[in-house]
Amino acid sequence: MPLHDDEMRRRREKREAMRKRREAEARRMRRRLILAALVLVLCAGGILALVISGPDQEQPVQTQATQPPTEASRATSPAQRSPITTIHIKAAGDLNVTDSVVASGLSATGYDYGPALLDVAGVLAQADLTVLNLEGNFCGEPYGSDTTSAPAELLQALRNAGVDMLQMANSCTVNNGLNGLSTTLQTVRAAGIEPLGAYSSDAEFRQSKGYTIAEVQGIKIAFVAFTKGMGGRGMPAGSESLVNLLYEDYATDYQTVDRTRIESILKSVEEERPDITIALVHWGSEYNDDISSSQETIISLMQRRGVDVILGTHPHLVQPIEYDQATGRLVAYSLGDFFGDGERAGTNYSIILDLEITKDDTSGVTRVTDYSYTPVYTVKHTESNGDYSYNRVMRIEAALDAYDGNFLDSIKQSCRDDMVYSLTRISQRLDMQKWLGTETTEPTTEATTEPTTAPTTEATETTQ
């Protein structure tokens, strides 16, 4: 389904206009430098001619050099379009609607989540498109963990922070029933954000065909989103198409991959002939590092059907990234919790992934050419030295710099120590070999541990 949201179109046009202005300014600066260099050359040439001719020479100074050289003329002509186009897509992990997350937006006049996201807004916005997984609904009060319903102001803060798309196929999709799903999707779209993987009606699914197409700087990107299940809930008969599901037994054991549904959606995507396809998958097991054989089956199936990037969520822990530079394929098993309670071991830190995608018009190839990430951390209000009554998401490295600089609103030493530890853990957990070969038990003061095992069979994947 093409992305028609006017607000998102305006955002892309604004970004494109800013890029063009920067390029135009760069061209103007190059022209000024070239002209300045020419003037200097001419002046130097004139002085040299006067010196050579001496005071008794009455011949006029030669002026042939006053004509700009051929190369300078080319430089002042309109720049030719490069056959190489590079864009950046950023992805964050789970945003979990809980009591503490809802409370983080409380203000004197209602709800305002801008301060909670302020430190990472610049990171999220510095991309051509930004996506994350939102585990919650927007169905009105009561808000919090019991209903997983959040105030609509949370969406506005995400939009202001640069988020363009939200994965809505996850454990919370139908927490408030089909009416809650419909209301949630309407509220998300009204905020100028595109929901992925869930639909308010069968007609809406058929129209979309289960995917979204976005075009950025001439690069056509297909987004698909799937979930392993919905917290053990089943869909009413006749409404199964309202959520993109990975398993046939999605409400029970997650044993049988729904090949028919996945391939049907991906076949429709292939018919669009996108330059690159990105799949957001809500899979794996909560607080568990096991990679099941069914996950490997899903990866193989998706890649055969043209998926270039797989971005995983749901375990709430950072898990490895596998990147094949030759093919440009990338699998991020789990990005961790972007924003949540941060009470369990390993859930208070995560990454914002930055994908560099390059299109070569000459070869016709588009692929991921590099990736990087920004480590982030959910800082509880009790971990800050400033006067904070809310939790917030912070860049780890920037927070450590603030601590070292003794900023007034810096984090406390205990939080600083945990951030240092988290940086080490993120590096270890993103590397598959280190992840499989390193003991990963988190501090015993936390409520749980992060076990590490080799890929296991589908039978172990029983936790939603």
N, C-alpha and C positions, 0 to 999 in steps of 0.2 A: 504494500500500500504506500503510495507516495506520501511524503510528509508535507502537508499543506498548511500547517499552522502558521498564521501570519506573523505571530510574534517571533517564532524561530527563524522565519525567513528574514525578518528585519534584522535579527541579531547577526545572521550570516552576512547580510548585505553590509551591515555596519562594520563587521570585521574585515570584509573584503575592501570596503572603502578606506579603512584605516591602513590596510596593507598597500593599497594603491597610492595613498597619500605619501606613505613612507618611501615607496619606490620612486614616486615622482620627485620627492625632495632629494633623494639620493642622486637621481639623474641630473637635477638642477645643480646640485653641489659638484658633480663631476664636470658639468659644463663650465661652471665658474672656475674650477681648478684648471681646466684645460685652457680657458681663455686667459686666466692669469699667467699661466706658464707661457702662452704665446706672447703676451705683452712683455714678459721678462726676457724672452728670447729676442724679440724685436729690439727692445732697449739695449740689450747686450750687444746685438749685432750692430746697431747704430753707433754705439760707443766704440766698438772695435774698429769699425770702418773709419771713424774720425781719427782714431789713433794711428791707423795704418797710413791714411792719406796724408797726415801731417798738416801743419798750418799753411804751407805754400800751395797745397793742392786745392784746386777750386772745383773739381768735379763733384757733382751732387752725390749724396749717399745713395747707393743702390737701394731700390725699394721692392725688389722681387719677393723678399721674405715676408712682406706684409700680407701676402695671400696665405690663408690658413692651409696647412698641409692636408693631404688627402685623408689621413687617419683622423685628424681632428674633425673633419666634416662628417665622417661616419659617426663619430661619437655624439654629435649634436642631433643626429637623426633619431626618430623614435626607436626605442629599444625593441629588439626582436623578442618575441615570446620564446622563453626557454622550453625545450621539450620535456624538462624535468619539473614535476610539481610535487611538493612535499607538504603534508598536513600533519596535524597532531590530534590524536583522540585520547582523552583521559578517562580513566575508569576508577571508581572507588568501590569499596566493598559494601557491607550491610549497614543500613541505617535502621536500627531497631526502635520501634515506637514502644517505649516503656514509661513507667511513672517518672523516672529521673530525667529521661529525655524530654518528656512533656514539660516537666517543671523547669527545665533549663531555659524555656522561653517565656516564663512568667515575668511580666513587667508591671509598672504602676498603672499602665493604661490597657492592659490585656496581655497579649502574647507578642513577643518579638524575638525571633531566633537568630537575627543578624549577629549579635555579639557572640553567640555560641559558635558560629561558623566564620567569624571575621578573620581569624588567623590563616585559614585555609582557602578563603574565597579567591585570593589572587592566584593560587595554584590551580584551582578548578576552572577559573575563567580564562587562563592562558592556554586555551586549546580551541580547535575548530569545532569540536563537539565533546561534551562531557556526559558520562552516564554513571549511574550507581544503582544499587539494589535497595528499594525501600520496602521494608517489611512492616507494613501497617496499612491502615485505612483512613479515610476522611469521611466520617459518617456523623459528625457532631458529638456532643457530650453524651455520656461521660467519657473523658479521655484517660489514657494510660494503659498499663499492662493488661488489665482484664479484658479490655475491648480492642486493644491495639489501634484505637482511633486517636488521631492527632488533630490539633487545630490547623485550619487551612493556612495560617501564617507560616507554618513550617515549609510549605511549598513555596511561598513567596520568598522566603529566605534562601531556599535552594536555587530558585530562579535567579535571584539577585547575585548569588554566588557563582553563577555560570553553568548550572546544571541544565542540560537540554533534554535528557531522556531518563526515564526511570523504569527499571525492570519491575513489573508488577506481578509476574508469575513466580510465586514463592509460597512459603508456608502460610502467609497471612491473607492470601488472595480472597478467600471467601469466609474470613472470620466473622463477618457480619452479614452473611448470606448473599444472595444474588442481588438484592436491592442495595446492599452495602457496596458490592462490587461496582454496580452501575453508578452510584453516587460518587464513589471514589474516583472512577475514571473521568467523570464529568468535572470533578473538582481539579484533578491533575491537569486536564486539558485547559480549563479556565485559567490556570496559573501560567499558561504558556509553555508547558512541559509535555512531551510526548510519552505516553505509557506504552510499555512493550510487553507482549506475551499474554495479555488478558483482554477480554472483550465483553461489552455489555449485552450483546445479543448474538445469536447465530448469524443474523444478517450482517452484523458488523464484522464478524470473523470472515465470512465469505467475501465481503468487499475487500478486506485487507489481505486475505489469503494467508494470514498468520505471520506477516513480516512488515517491516517499514523500510522504505527507501529514502535516503537523504543524499543530497549532492553537495559537495564542498569543493570549491575551486576546480570544478570539472571532474572530480572524482566521485563516482557513483558507489555509494556504500549501502549494503543491505544489512539490516539488524534483525535478528531473530532472538526470541527469549523463550526458555523452557524451564519447567520445574519438575523435580522428581515427585512431588506430591504437595498436599495442602494441609499439613498438620494432621494427617490421618482422616481428613474429611473426604467424602465422595461427592461428585457432582450429581444433581438430580438428572434423571433420565431425560435425554434429549438436549441437555445443556453441556455435554462434555467438550464441545468445541470452544467454549468460552475461555478456556485456559490451555495453553500449549503444554502438554505433558510428555515426560520422557518414558514413563512406564505404563504398561497395561494395568498392572496391579498397583497403581499409584496410591491407593488408600490402605494398603496392607503391607506387603513384603518387599516391594521394589525388586522383584526377581526377573521380570520379563520386560526387556526394552521394547517400547512401542515403535518398532521399525517403520511400520506403515505410516503412522502419523508424522514422524520425523521426516521420512523421505518425501512424503507428499508436500510438506511445507517447503523443504529445501529444493524440491523439483520446481516448484513455482518460483522460488528465488532464482534458480538457474535460468529460467526463461526470461527474467528481467536483464540478464547479462550484466550484473554489477561488476565493478572493478575489484571489489573486495567484499567479503562477507564476514560479519562478526556475530558470534553466537554467545548470548549471556545465559549461563546455565546455573540453576539453583539445584545443587546435587551434593553427594557425599553424605557424611554423618556429622551431626552436631558435636563439637568438642572432641573430635576423633580424627586421627590422621590417616586412617585406612583408606586406600584407594582400591575400590572394588573392581573386579573384572568387568562388571557392567559399565562402569565409567570408561574403562579402556575400550569397550565395545562402542560406546557412544562417540568417543573421540574418533575412532576408525571410521564409523559410519558417516559422521559429519564431514570429516576431511575428504572422504571419497565423493561426497556430494558438494564439494566446493567451498566448505567453510575454511577460512584462513586463520581466524582468531577465535579462541574459546576462553571466555572469562568466567571463572567459577566463583560462587558464593555459597553460603549456608553453613559450612563447618565453624564459622566465627573465628577461625585461626588462619594466620598466614601460612600458605602452603606453596610448594615449588612452582617456578615458571620454567617451562621447557620451550626453548626457542631454536628453530632450525634456520640458520642464516641463509643457507642455500635456497630453501623453498620460501622463506619468509613466514612459515607457519609458527604460531605461538599458542601455547596452552598455559593459562594461569589457573591452577587448580582451585585456589581460594585466595581472595584479596584480603580476607579478615574483616573485622568489624570496624567500619568507618566511624560510627557514632552509636554508642549504646551505654549500658550500665558500666561496663568495664570491670565487673566484679570478679569474674572467673579468670583464671590464669590464661594469659595469651590473648584475651579479648580486648585489652585496653590499648593495643597497638595494631596498626595495619599499614597499608600502603595506598597511595594514589598512583596508579600506573599511567605512564605516558608512552603511547605508541606512536612511533614515527612511521608514517605511511608514505611511500614514494611511488608516483606514477611516471613511467617513461613512455612518452608518446611514440618515440622512435621504435622501441621494441614491443610496445603494447602491453608491457608487464606492470602490474601494480602489486606491491607486497609490503609487508612490514620490514623496514630496513634497519630498525634499531628500537630499543626501548630503554626507559629509565624509570625511576620511581622516587616518590617523596614519602619518607616514613612519617606517619602521624600517630597521635596518641590522644585518648580521651582523658582529659585532666578533670578530676573531680573538684568541686569548689573547695573542698577541704585540703586540697593539695597545692593551693595557690596562696601566696603571701598577700596578694591584693584583696580588696573588698569585693569578693565574688560570691554570689548566691546561686550560681548555676554552673553546670558542667560545660566544657567546651572542647572542641577539637583543635589541637595545636600541632604545628610542625615540630618534630622532635629536635632537629638540629638548631632551629631558630630559638626554641625554648632553652636549650642548653647554652646558647650564646647569651641569652638574656640573663640566665642564672650567673654565668661567669662575669657578666658585666654588672652584676648586683642591681638589676633594674628593680624599681619599686614594686612592680606587679609580677615579679618572677615567681617561678614555682619553688616549692619547698625542697629541702635537700633530699628527703625520702623519695619524692617524685623524680628529682634529678637522677638519683641513683637507679631508679627503675627505668628511666628513659635510656640511660647508658646501657643497661642490660638489654632493653628492648631493641636497640640498634644492632647489638650482636646477634640477638635471636632472629631478627628479620633477615640479616645476611645469611645466617645458617639455614633458615627455613626456606628461603627462596631457591637455594641451590639443591638440586635433587640428590646429588651424591652426599653432600654434607647432611642433608635432611634424613637420609636413610641410614647414615653411619654415625650420627651423633646422638647422644643421650639428650632428650628434650624435656625432661621433667621441669616444670616451672617451680617457682618458690613454694615451699611447703606451707607458707602462711596463707596461700590462696586456697580456694575451695576445690580445686581439681588439678589434674596434670594433663600434659599433652603427650600421650603415648606415640611412639614412632614404630611403625611396622612396615614390612614390605607389602606390595600390592596383595590384596587378599581376594577371596572369592566373593561372589554376589551374596552368599548366605550371611556374611557379616554385616551387610548394609541393611540394617533394620531400624536405624534411628532416623526419624524425620527431623 
